[in-house]
Amino acid sequence: METDSQFPSTPRQRAFQILEHGRRRQPASRALDWVLVLLVLANVAATVAETVPGIMARHAASLQIFDRICVLVFAIEYIARIWVAPEHPLLQRRSPAGARVRFAGTPLMVIDALALLPLLLELLFPQHSLVRLTRLVRFLKLARYSPALATIGRLIASERRALLACVVIFIGVLLTAAAAMHAVEGTIQPDRLGDMPKAIWWAAAMLAKIGGGEVIPATVLGSIISALTVMLGIGCFALPVAIIGRGFYEEIRRRDFVVTFAMVARVPLFSRMDAAAIADLVSILKARTAPAGTTIIRRGDRGDAMYLIASGAVEVESAAGKVRLEEGDFFGEMALLSREPRSATVTAARATDLLVLDADDFTRLLDRHPDIAETLRWTAKERSAGA
Ligand code: CMP
């Protein structure tokens, strides 16, 4: 599998290298990336220019030809990406048709398909000038070239529960503030706060700190409610910013190294997993670098994760003595299995790259893979017998 993509021999493999392996920084991949990025930017600029009557009067024909050329290039790019999909390492086990259908559903390919949609809409509704503005969706094609955007997407997905809680809190604060103000000043300022929809609009404006519209509190209680609403608004917005900010910090910290497919596939514990399960693990495992001498686990602490050694070595110090674990070994499974405190202290013997599996993901992994559960239980039993 690897050799195919590293030494392409068929036209489809070569096309795959150029289209999907831009990260390998082949000159052809790089050139294609640049051409596509420039074309997307030029297309978006042309769409904006088309809304200026003066420019439209003089260049309507050339702008339309340019747009058709862009659509043609984007369509060829889309078809080519679908064509090479069976070469993707994670899709090689599927039939070519199955691989293509699966690939077409990936977020970046959905964006590429959306980028072609405006032409269809323009053909169906040629008179509608607003339809032309749907071309601006092509801007999203740049997501392919911005790994940081993928990071934001991943962060939002992984923090969705916390972010949803923020939305619930925000709605709660909004309704409470609106109801309080409506009750206190609804009769004094009926045109601004006389009904709940008007009061909700006031509360939303206060929470977002764009001011309270033209509402000036007429009572002391109204002023207190307004002041409280502004303060709560700061909290409501600070919360999601803190959640995403912390996520970013952790992502940057764990960028000490990036968890790759090959790195996870090399771990003996996962040797019998199929490509899809390994791909799942790649997104779940977190990377952590431990400089020599770092204490990774302290005896007696509560267990919250299991660790796999991607490179380096650690020293395990238990009641029975010292044991050295090397690349490919794992540790920290015992506390998670027994729900008892950590049985030993584990220290990095030299600079060590670790793959970290959180307790929740550990439980899910055991449920889905009984063979791995069996190996872990057996190892834990052996280790506790030796301790
Ligand atoms: P846990 O008890 O969660 O935390 C300390 C870890 O050290 C433990 O899980 C095992 O993974 C590891 N460990 C404990 N005793 C031994 C041993 N005798 N040999 C190898 N590893 C051990």
Boltz pocket constraint, residues with backbone or C-beta under 6 A from the ligand:
constraints:
  - pocket:
      binder: B
      contacts: [[A, 297], [A, 303], [A, 305], [A, 316], [A, 318], [A, 320], [A, 323], [A, 330], [A, 331], [A, 332], [A, 333], [A, 334], [A, 335], [A, 336], [A, 340], [A, 341], [A, 342], [A, 343], [A, 344], [A, 345], [A, 346], [A, 382], [A, 383], [A, 384], [A, 386], [A, 387]]
      max_distance: 6.0
